[in-house]
Amino acid sequence: MSVCPICRRNPTAPEYKPFCSRRCADVDLQRWLSGAYVLPVDDEDEAPPEEGP
């Protein structure tokens, strides 16, 4: 049985999987909406913009 990734105390509930409750699902959604979860970006991989004539 897996554990809720937010509270890490309760087992997951089938109706809220992978969370244990609506509260933990809402906490996760709020983290996404507020920008708490971000993917790292390496600016060196981006090509510089080409200059026009």
C-alpha positions in Angstrom: 0.0 0.0 0.0 1.4 3.4 -0.9 1.5 6.5 1.3 0.1 10.0 0.5 2.9 12.1 -1.0 1.7 15.3 0.8 1.1 14.3 4.4 3.2 11.1 4.3 1.1 9.6 7.1 -2.0 8.1 5.6 -2.5 5.4 2.9 -3.8 6.6 -0.4 -7.6 6.5 -0.9 -8.9 5.1 -4.2 -11.1 8.2 -4.8 -8.3 10.6 -4.3 -5.3 8.5 -5.6 -2.4 9.2 -5.2 -3.6 11.3 -2.2 -5.3 10.2 1.0 -8.0 12.9 1.1 -9.5 15.9 -0.7 -7.4 18.2 1.5 -4.1 16.7 0.4 -5.3 16.8 -3.2 -6.1 20.5 -2.8 -2.7 21.2 -1.1 -1.0 19.7 -4.1 -3.1 21.7 -6.6 -2.4 24.9 -4.7 1.4 24.2 -4.9 1.1 23.8 -8.7 -1.0 27.0 -9.0 1.3 29.1 -6.8 4.5 28.0 -8.7 6.0 26.0 -5.8 6.7 23.2 -8.2 9.2 24.2 -10.9 11.3 22.4 -13.4 15.0 23.5 -13.5 16.0 25.2 -16.8 19.5 25.4 -18.1 19.8 28.7 -20.0 23.0 27.6 -21.7 21.1 25.1 -23.8 19.0 27.8 -25.4 20.3 29.3 -28.7 20.7 33.0 -28.8 18.1 34.9 -30.9 19.2 35.5 -34.4 19.5 39.1 -35.4 17.8 40.2 -38.6 19.3 42.4 -41.3 
